[in-house]
Amino acid sequence: MFESLANHNMATYSDDPFQMDEELPQDSLNTSITSESLQGGNGGTKLREEEMRDEQDIMRDEDLMRGEQDLMRAELDLSQVQQDITPHFGNMLGARALYNDNKLIRSKLAQFKLEENSGGATTTEEESGFEDQRKDDDELVYNEDADDKLDLQQQKRLQQEYEAGNNGKNPFNGENQPLTPPENFAPIINKIYRSSFPQPSNFAFLKGLKLKSVLCLIPEEYPELQLEFLKHENIKLFQLGMSGNKEPFVKISSDLITDAMKIVLNPENHPILIHCNRGKHRTGCLVGVLRRLQKWSLTIIFDEYRKFAAPKERPMDQQFIELYDETEIIKYAEENKFLPISWD
């Protein structure tokens, strides 16, 4: 049988070595050798069953290999996380030390996440003005009044402590006192300075500035101790009380800012210190208008404002700086030859 089949196939093939499969005679393609013709009917069935068992074994082996690979990847991920938290110190630190390190790192990560969710602001009242006031939605509320309103009770308490510390001596001689500048103190240009509200601990530093005048931008009554210090040092006080910008209805008065600018630009008042309560928002708006007269770009003006107003920058303040109409103050400054402002 095999010999006749071979002779048939040999006869139908051409001697042409370049003959393609599609050119083969159709009867040769239809010729097949079945397993029944080689081994009989029962042999073909057994062969098919063995092939199916082999395929099942291969599939089972592939599933086991995939499971082992997934397990290895999971173990690798856990190992990598452990190395990221406590890298390669297992031989030097004990189990307790590793546990404490991991606990500390996880607590720091939780703190960073909390700060990120709150807009990058810290949650301590001393540093950022946040208080543990909670609304119905349990969100922290920023205490805007801590920046805007002067705490008169605290000022009285500081006065008592300051007077008790001097034991009846002249409280303004500045001897043996550290030179501590007020919060947010900085020179603006030439002999114009900015700061938060001056405290008794700042008196020795302020004496060194040899101030001629102080411009206060808060509406509250000026504390008695600070008034006595200004009188002792022959410093003139200008007070233009204004409320800070608060959405949606409280806005800084443009007229008051114009009046304040006339005081600041007059060289007869220099050296001058400008302050509000924290030296952030109202002082920041006044300084921003002054920078516009210096032809600063708004980008640089806002950058300076944000550095002093952090962590609670107010968009309304920046809008006020941008939209302030400087026509009147420029006319006043040019008539009195106060512009340009420059360093001596």
Protein Blocks (a to p, Z undefined) as FASTA:
>chain_A
ZZmmmmmmmmmpcfbfkbcfklpcfklmmpccdfklmnojklmmmmmmmmmmmmmmmmmm
mmmmmmmmmmmmmmmmmmmmmmmmmgoilmmpcfklmmmmmmmmmmmmmmmmmmmmnoop
afbfklnopacbdcfkopacddfklmmpccfklmmmmmmmmmmmnnopafklopaiacdd
dehiacfbhjaccdddddfklmmmmmmnopabdcdfbfbdcdfklmmmmmmnopacdddd
ddddddfkbccdfklmmmmmmmmmpmklpccddddfkopmmmmmmmmmmmmmnopafklm
mmmmmmmmpcbdcfklmmmmmmpcfklmmmmmmmnopaccddZZ
